[in-house]
Amino acid sequence: MPAAKPAIIRRRLLSWYEAHKRDLPWRRTSDPYAIWISETMLQQTQVSTVIPYYNRFMKAFPNIKALDRAPLSQVLGLWSGLGYYRRAENLKKTARILAARHGAQLPDDFKKLRALPGIGDYTAGAILSIAFGKPRPAVDGNARRVLTRLFLLSGESELRDAALRLVSKTSPGQFNQSLMELGSVLCTPKNPRCDQCPVASSCPTYRYGRRPATRPLRKAAQTRSVTWPLVIGRCNGKLLLRRRTAKGILAGLWEFPGGENASPRHLQPLFEGHLAGIENSGGRAIGDISHAITNRRIRAPVFLIELAPAAKARFDRPRWRWVAPAALDRYPTSSMTRKAFRLLAEYEKRHP
């Protein structure tokens, strides 16, 4: 620990947090369910992106029983666009377990929380400290950065020790949030605003320009550029959607048919692969969209084809569906599909 006592650091952080914390919807409640939902959504996702999703999700599923009763398709539909869809699937799995074994309540025990799908050390610590007032650390990426700079930490054991020693016994939830808030708004990865930091005088990184040893990072997956053509098939005003399989990338989501293709040379092979045997008027390119999925940087050329009415019956099966544009929001669709739909709307405004 630095020269300053932990009690001084806690007091300064809590005072700063009370004066400067952002007004976020999940900070207006201590409901364990609401805390769980917000912390799950916030994983690898920016706060500004999460807020509208959180509000819609809580309105649709205000408690664990409502989430347990809801079909997965509805949950995925409200999650569409937030990415990392496994998080939504784990919410459903955990709601089922909680309803069946825990009286539709989140337990206030670390080991029991960790045994639930999708709940790791950080989420369990956040639920216990914020919702139940238990002195358990919750170290996300922002808190990790603050602690590492404040105590010049060099490894996981030192980080755990510092977090356990520093967490407030009387206001653990507020304290954990103060660490995360500091890392999010002031102690940023680049260009930290140390002159505004409430604990700068206790920080050796700031006072002496010393830099903490960094943990060796796993080699990041190499980003690759891919072309992913999409085909919007239309028949009698309805659009053709295909549901992806239950495993793999974008599992279970509805989408305009298409696929990853390094260098598509012709439009016809794409039609043959996804719309085999369908009579159509030929496709026309309506534009490109850009997207990113995991380590893929995607350019998606989008094509529109008008399908003959006879085509409709040929896709009357579970993985294919004709959907009116006004009903598209009812389906859990990929972000790329929604971008393609917006592109279609813009194209038709320009070409009425």
C-alpha positions in Angstrom: 0.0 0.0 0.0 1.1 3.6 -0.5 1.8 6.0 2.3 -1.8 7.1 2.5 -4.0 4.9 4.7 -6.7 2.9 3.0 -9.3 4.8 5.1 -8.2 8.1 3.6 -8.4 6.7 0.0 -11.9 5.3 0.7 -13.1 8.6 2.2 -11.8 10.6 -0.7 -13.2 8.3 -3.3 -16.6 8.0 -1.7 -16.8 11.8 -1.3 -15.8 12.4 -4.9 -18.3 9.7 -6.2 -21.2 11.3 -4.2 -20.5 14.6 -5.8 -19.7 13.6 -9.4 -21.3 10.2 -10.1 -23.3 9.9 -13.3 -27.1 9.5 -13.0 -27.6 6.0 -14.4 -30.8 4.1 -14.2 -29.3 1.1 -12.4 -27.9 3.4 -9.7 -31.4 4.3 -8.6 -32.1 0.8 -7.2 -30.6 -1.8 -5.0 -32.7 -4.6 -6.5 -30.4 -7.6 -7.1 -32.2 -8.5 -10.3 -31.7 -5.0 -11.8 -28.1 -5.0 -10.7 -27.5 -8.4 -12.3 -29.1 -7.3 -15.6 -27.2 -4.0 -15.8 -23.8 -5.6 -15.0 -24.4 -8.3 -17.6 -25.2 -5.7 -20.2 -22.2 -3.6 -19.3 -19.8 -6.4 -20.0 -17.7 -5.2 -23.0 -20.3 -2.5 -23.8 -20.3 1.2 -23.4 -22.7 2.8 -20.8 -24.3 5.1 -23.4 -25.2 2.0 -25.5 -26.6 0.0 -22.6 -29.0 2.6 -21.2 -31.9 2.2 -23.7 -31.5 -1.5 -23.8 -31.6 -1.7 -20.0 -34.7 0.4 -19.8 -36.6 -1.7 -22.5 -35.4 -5.0 -21.0 -36.5 -4.0 -17.4 -39.9 -2.9 -18.7 -40.5 -6.1 -20.6 -39.0 -8.4 -17.8 -39.3 -6.6 -14.5 -38.3 -9.6 -12.4 -36.8 -13.1 -12.6 -40.2 -14.8 -13.0 -41.0 -12.7 -16.0 -37.7 -13.4 -17.6 -38.1 -17.1 -16.9 -41.5 -17.2 -18.5 -40.4 -15.3 -21.6 -39.5 -17.2 -24.8 -35.8 -17.0 -25.7 -36.8 -15.4 -29.0 -38.3 -12.4 -27.2 -35.3 -12.0 -25.0 -33.0 -12.1 -28.0 -35.2 -9.7 -29.7 -34.8 -7.1 -27.0 -31.1 -7.9 -26.9 -30.6 -7.4 -30.7 -27.9 -5.0 -31.5 -26.2 -5.2 -28.1 -23.9 -8.0 -29.3 -22.3 -10.9 -27.4 -25.6 -12.8 -27.5 -24.4 -15.5 -25.3 -25.0 -13.1 -22.4 -28.7 -13.1 -23.2 -28.8 -16.8 -23.4 -27.1 -17.1 -20.0 -29.6 -14.7 -18.5 -32.4 -17.0 -19.6 -30.6 -20.1 -18.3 -29.9 -18.5 -15.0 -33.5 -17.3 -14.6 -34.7 -20.9 -15.1 -32.3 -22.1 -12.4 -33.3 -19.3 -10.0 -37.0 -20.0 -10.5 -36.6 -23.7 -10.0 -34.1 -23.8 -7.2 -33.9 -20.4 -5.5 -37.4 -19.1 -5.2 -36.9 -16.8 -8.2 -34.3 -14.8 -6.1 -30.6 -14.2 -6.6 -28.7 -15.7 -3.7 -26.5 -13.6 -1.5 -23.7 -16.1 -1.5 -20.6 -15.8 -3.6 -20.2 -19.5 -4.4 -23.9 -19.9 -5.3 -23.7 -16.9 -7.6 -20.5 -18.1 -9.3 -22.2 -21.4 -10.0 -24.8 -19.7 -12.2 -24.3 -19.4 -16.0 -22.7 -16.2 -17.1 -21.8 -14.9 -13.6 -18.1 -14.5 -13.0 -16.1 -13.1 -10.1 -16.7 -9.5 -11.1 -20.5 -9.8 -11.6 -20.9 -11.8 -8.3 -18.9 -9.1 -6.5 -21.0 -6.3 -8.0 -24.3 -8.0 -7.0 -23.1 -8.8 -3.5 -21.7 -5.4 -2.8 -24.2 -3.2 -4.5 -27.4 -5.1 -3.9 -26.7 -6.9 -0.6 -24.2 -4.5 1.0 -21.5 -7.2 1.5 -17.8 -6.2 1.5 -16.8 -8.0 -1.6 -14.6 -6.4 -4.3 -15.9 -6.0 -7.8 -12.9 -5.4 -10.1 -13.8 -4.6 -13.7 -11.3 -3.2 -16.3 -11.7 0.3 -15.0 -11.2 -0.6 -11.4 -8.3 -2.8 -12.3 -6.6 0.2 -14.0 -7.1 2.5 -10.9 -5.8 -0.1 -8.5 -2.8 -1.0 -10.6 -1.8 2.7 -10.9 -2.5 3.5 -7.3 -0.6 0.6 -5.8 1.9 -0.3 -8.6 0.6 -3.8 -8.8 2.4 -6.5 -10.9 0.1 -9.5 -10.7 -3.3 -11.0 -10.0 -2.5 -12.0 -6.4 -1.4 -8.5 -5.6 -4.6 -7.1 -7.3 -6.9 -9.4 -5.3 -5.1 -8.5 -2.1 -5.3 -4.8 -2.7 -9.0 -5.0 -3.7 -9.9 -7.0 -0.6 -8.0 -4.7 1.8 -9.4 -1.5 0.2 -13.1 -2.3 -0.2 -15.3 -0.4 2.3 -16.9 -2.5 5.0 -19.7 0.0 5.5 -20.5 1.1 1.9 -19.0 -1.6 -0.3 -21.4 -1.0 -3.2 -20.8 2.7 -3.4 -17.1 2.2 -3.0 -16.8 -0.4 -5.8 -18.8 1.9 -8.1 -16.6 4.9 -7.1 -13.5 2.9 -8.3 -15.2 2.0 -11.6 -16.5 5.5 -12.1 -13.0 7.0 -11.5 -11.5 4.6 -14.1 -14.3 5.4 -16.6 -14.2 9.2 -16.4 -10.8 10.3 -15.1 -8.3 7.4 -14.8 -8.6 6.5 -18.4 -6.2 4.3 -20.4 -4.9 7.3 -22.3 -4.6 10.9 -21.2 -5.9 10.4 -17.6 -7.1 13.6 -16.0 -4.9 13.3 -12.9 -5.4 17.0 -11.9 -9.0 16.2 -11.2 -8.4 12.9 -9.4 -9.4 12.8 -5.7 -6.6 10.4 -4.8 -3.8 11.8 -7.0 -1.8 12.8 -3.9 -1.7 9.1 -2.9 -0.9 7.8 -6.4 2.8 7.0 -7.1 2.1 6.8 -10.8 1.1 10.4 -10.7 3.5 11.7 -8.1 6.7 10.1 -9.3 5.9 9.2 -12.9 6.4 5.6 -12.1 4.6 3.1 -14.3 3.2 -0.2 -12.9 4.4 -3.4 -14.4 1.9 -4.7 -16.8 0.6 -8.2 -17.0 1.6 -10.1 -20.2 -1.4 -10.0 -22.5 -2.7 -12.8 -24.5 -2.0 -12.3 -28.2 -5.1 -10.7 -29.7 -6.8 -12.5 -32.5 -5.7 -11.1 -35.8 -8.3 -8.8 -37.3 -9.2 -9.9 -40.8 -11.2 -8.1 -43.5 -14.0 -10.1 -45.1 -16.7 -9.6 -47.6 -20.2 -10.8 -46.5 -22.8 -10.3 -49.2 -26.5 -10.1 -48.1 -29.5 -10.7 -50.2 -32.9 -9.1 -49.5 -35.5 -11.2 -51.1 -38.9 -9.5 -51.4 -42.3 -11.0 -52.4 -45.6 -9.2 -52.2 -44.1 -6.6 -50.0 -42.7 -9.1 -47.4 -39.0 -9.8 -46.8 -37.4 -13.2 -46.5 -35.5 -14.0 -43.3 -33.5 -17.0 -42.5 -32.7 -18.2 -38.9 -29.2 -19.2 -38.1 -28.4 -22.5 -36.4 -28.3 -22.8 -32.6 -24.5 -22.9 -32.6 -21.7 -20.7 -34.0 -21.5 -17.0 -34.7 -24.8 -15.1 -34.3 -26.5 -18.3 -33.1 -30.3 -18.4 -33.4 -30.7 -14.9 -34.9 -32.8 -14.1 -37.9 -31.1 -12.5 -40.8 -31.2 -11.7 -44.5 -29.5 -14.6 -46.2 -25.9 -14.3 -47.1 -22.6 -15.3 -45.8 -18.9 -14.7 -45.3 -17.1 -14.9 -48.7 -13.5 -13.7 -49.2 -14.0 -12.5 -52.8 -17.4 -13.1 -54.4 -17.0 -12.7 -58.1 -20.6 -13.1 -59.2 -24.0 -12.5 -57.8 -25.6 -15.7 -59.2 -23.6 -18.2 -57.1 -24.7 -16.4 -54.0 -28.4 -16.7 -55.1 -27.9 -20.4 -55.9 -26.4 -21.0 -52.5 -29.2 -19.4 -50.5 -32.2 -19.1 -52.8 -31.8 -22.2 -54.9 -34.5 -22.9 -57.5 -36.3 -19.6 -56.9 -37.5 -17.6 -59.9 -36.5 -14.0 -59.5 -36.2 -10.8 -61.5 -32.4 -10.7 -61.0 -30.7 -8.8 -58.3 -29.6 -5.2 -58.1 -27.0 -3.8 -55.8 -28.4 -1.2 -53.4 -25.2 -0.3 -51.5 -22.7 -1.5 -49.0 -22.6 -1.6 -45.2 -19.7 -1.9 -42.8 -19.8 -4.0 -39.7 -17.6 -5.8 -37.1 -18.1 -9.2 -35.5 -15.4 -10.6 -33.2 -12.2 -10.3 -35.2 -13.9 -9.7 -38.5 -14.1 -6.3 -40.2 -16.9 -6.8 -42.7 -17.9 -5.1 -45.9 -21.3 -6.3 -46.8 -22.6 -5.6 -50.3 -26.4 -5.7 -50.2 -28.6 -6.9 -53.1 -32.3 -6.7 -53.6 -34.3 -9.3 -55.6 -38.0 -9.3 -56.3 -39.2 -12.9 -55.9 -42.2 -14.4 -57.8 -45.3 -15.1 -55.7 -44.8 -18.8 -56.2 -41.6 -18.6 -54.2 -43.4 -18.0 -51.0 -44.5 -21.6 -50.4 -41.1 -23.0 -50.9 -39.7 -21.4 -47.7 -42.6 -22.2 -45.4 -40.4 -24.0 -42.9 -39.0 -23.2 -39.5 -35.7 -21.7 -40.6 -37.2 -19.4 -43.2 -39.9 -16.8 -42.8 -41.6 -14.1 -44.8 -41.9 -11.0 -42.6 -43.7 -7.7 -43.2 -41.2 -4.8 -42.8 -43.3 -3.4 -39.9 -43.0 -6.6 -38.0 -39.2 -6.9 -38.3 -38.6 -5.6 -34.8 -40.5 -8.6 -33.4 -37.7 -10.9 -34.5 -34.2 -11.2 -32.9 -32.1 -10.0 -35.8 -28.4 -9.4 -36.2 -27.2 -5.8 -36.2 -26.0 -6.4 -39.8 -29.5 -7.3 -40.9 -30.9 -4.1 -39.3 -28.3 -2.0 -41.0 -29.2 -3.7 -44.4 -32.9 -2.9 -43.7 -32.1 0.7 -43.1 -30.0 0.8 -46.3 -33.0 -0.6 -48.2 -35.2 2.2 -46.8 -32.7 4.8 -47.7 -32.3 3.3 -51.2 -36.0 3.4 -51.9 -36.3 7.0 -50.8 -33.7 7.8 -53.4 -35.3 5.5 -56.0 -39.1 5.7 -55.5 
